[in-house]
Amino acid sequence: MLDRDPLRISLREQLSKRHPPWNAWYDTARWQRRARHQLQVEPFCRACAGRGDVTVACVVDHIERHKGDQRKFWFGALQSLCFDCHNGEKRFEENRGFSNRIGPDGMPVDKRHPIYQDK
């Protein structure tokens, strides 16, 4: 019997959008080995280090979004980040297309920030 309840179908669609099929790749032994190696090679957060801070990294991040491309997922460049940088500024930048960091002059440091765009 097919489930035709539109609310249930909608919920399934929402869940599948939140958890794309490639999420399962992160559970593989191959990824676990790669991630463990990355954290051994680069144990501190790269983003924090760029600001002069020292923070232990706990997340292995693909520098370039792979969007389900297996070649980019398995062979793309990685970086080590702390939880806050990965789920904060990195995610913001990926979703918005620019960084929201502010420099010492009070202006955004990223030239892709909307304030620098011509109208």
N, C-alpha and C positions, 0 to 999 in steps of 0.2 A: 504494500500500500504506500503510495506516495504521500509525503507530508506537504500539504498545500497551504498550511497556515501562514499567511503573509508576515505575521510578526516573527515567527520562528525562522522563516527564510531570511528576513531582514537581519535578525540577530546573527545567524550563521555568516551572512555576508560581512557584517561588521567585524566579527571575530577573525574571519579570513583576511580582512584588510589589516587588522592589527598585528596578525602573526602570519607573515608571508611564508610560502613553502620553504624558502631557504633557511628559515629559523632553525630547522632540524639539523642543518650542517654544524651549528655551534655545539650540538650534543655529541658529535662524533669524536672518537679517540684521536683521529687525525688532527682535528681542530684543537683539541685539548693539548696535544703535544706541541703544536705550533704556537699556541698562546703561552704555554709554560716557557718555551724557549724565548719568546719575545720578552717576557717579564724578567727572564734571567739576563738577557742582553741589555735591556733598558729598564732597570728596576724603579726609576723615578719618573714622575709625570713630566712629559715633554712640554706641555703647555705651561705648567707651573714654573718649570726651569726657565722658560722663555721670559718670565716675569721676575726671575731672580729668587723664586721660592723653591724649597725642597719638600716634595710630597711623595710618599710612596705610591707607586702606580698599582692599580688593581684591575684595570680594564685594558684589554688589547683592542685597538681600534684600527679599522681600515682607513688609511689616510684618504683615499678616494672611494666614494661610495660604490659598492659593487652592484647593487640593484638586481641581484640574482644572477649575475654573470659569474659562472663557476671559475673561469680563468682569473678574474679579478679577486674573487673570494680566496682562492687557494694560493695564488702567487702574487697578489698585489702587496704593495708596501704597507707595513704596519707601524703603529706607534703605541707606546704605553701611555696611558692617561690615568688620572685619579677619577674616582666616581663623579665628583662635582664637575670637573672639566668635561668629561665625556657626556654627561647628561644635562649639562648646562650650556656652556658657550659653544661646544662643538655641535650639539644638536640644534641650537639656535641658528648658528651659521649655516648648517646644512639646510634647514627648513626655510630660512629667510634669504639666504644668498649673501649675507654680509655679517660681519662681527659687530657686536654692540659695545665693545670695549672702548673706554674713554681714556684719552691720553692726558698727560700732566697739564696741557693747555686747556683742558675742559672740552675738547672737540673729539669726535670719534676718530679712532686711529685707522679704520678701514676705509679706503677711498671708494669702496663699493657702497658705502652707507648712503641712504637716500638724501641726506643733507647735502651731499656733494653732487647730486645729479641735477643736470640742467632741466629746467621746467619746460 
